[in-house]
Amino acid sequence: MNAPGAGDGPSGACMPISQVEIHGLAHGGEGVGRPVAGDDQRVWFVAGALPGERVRAKPLHVHKHFIRGAVEHIDQASPARVVPPCSLAGTCGGCNWQHVAADQQLELKRDIVANQLRHLSNVPTVRLGAAAGNTYYRRRARMHYRRGDQFELGFYQKHGDNVVDVHTCLALEPVLLAALAKVRKLAAYLPQTGSVHGLSNGKQVVLGLPVEGSLAQQGPALVMQCRKLLDDTLIAIELRGDDRQSLRIGPTTLAIDGGVYPAIEAGAFSFAQANAEVNQALVEHVCEAGDVAATQVLEVYAGSGNFTRALVSKARRVVAIESAKDAVERLKNLSGTAPVEVLGGDASRRLTELIDAGRRFDVTVVDPPRRGLGKQVVHALSLLTLRRVVYVSCDPATLARDLRALTERGFGLRDVTVFDLMPMTSQIETVAVLERGPV
């Protein structure tokens, strides 16, 4: 079941606390259940609740058909429930699954995906992919800050938009956390509110900071203060104004994910998977699942080349589509045994051009943003792909929607595997493999 948006309906402040029996998990990680007693049997989505539990839930938002709430007390606990390891777990919204035993998280994520796909026909058993340690794994983060009587830097609180001041974090790589902490020294030079982006390669860190107004309006004071923070670990800071113009202080990109395949260049404002270890397994799985050796491969939403760098070492030819200009330039610099043709711009427009040109591809790999593919892209893929689609998804709900559309256009669902790139959170990465014709 999909969990509705957090802003749906009025506040539940006037409703009493209810005892709710939890029978499943919704997309987003909330427990799904109904009241144990009473005439009001609307469905509850309860943050912090697990299947098999009986909880007293505090209503937060009330809708005509459902109620969104949070755990007030656990009357009957699940065996999967543990004491959160972080002292900020009760307030900080950075990791919403600290109450779930580490060895149970991937299986619960599989259950969420399976539930999302339950209305599709001939769905294979959802398989478990790679997972890794649940501490100090995040090499990429975005922290928020607020200037007031004190400078607060951290993640948004649970069920709100206040910033929880974070000085220690069990999820972030220590070098990343240390670099982010240096931003506190720049408090007087930053806008009143904003976000700080950080990326680590395990040894070095680059940060991205906001500037109020345009860079042209800023004097040299901020740049000078930034330079003072740079050292062997924090090697660069990129300043970005409201006009989207950037000023780079130091070498603002890092080489990440090198090894078997070429490294990719990424910056603080770039997207990169937060978990290096599981990402390596994800890339291998996508190549193997696609059976891309000696094929013509189309890659849509290629980003900075996380999958492209592996595809060009196996396929006969790769066409990569990406809209972000900085990522397009990085894609063009990738080298491999297969030539890569990089098409910048809107995915739907570029796919239409490929159709009009009579192009066809053995395998298509897609890694869309959270909103998924949508009807136009699904239709285009059904015309362009001869054999197989490998769909990498960070949102089970839009994945289910798009898989239904693809199966209606002649593809059969062959395999579904979940990966845990973000332990201690309800975030899920799923790889679905579709084959032309029935499977």
ABEGO torsion letter per residue (X at the ends): XBBBBAABEBBAAABBBBBBBBABBBBGGBBBBBBABEABABBBBBBGBBBGBBBBBBBABBBAABBBBBBABBABBBAABBBBABAAAAABAABAAAABBAAAAAAAAAAAAAAAAAABBGBBBBBBBBBBBABGABABBBBBBBBBABBBBEBBBBGBABBBBBABBAABBAAAAAAAAAAAAAAAABBABEBBBBBBAGABBBBBBBBBEBAAABBAAAAAAAAAABBAABABBBBBBAAGBBBBBEBABBBBGBEABBBBBBBAABBBBABAAAAAAAAAAAAAAAGABGBBBBBBGAEAGAAAAAAAAABABBBBBBABAAAAAAAAABBBABBBBBBBEBAAAAAAAAAAAGBBBABBBBBBBAAEAEAAAAAAAAAABAABBBBBBABAAAAAAAAAAAAAAGBBBABBBBBBABBGBABBBBBBBBBBEBX
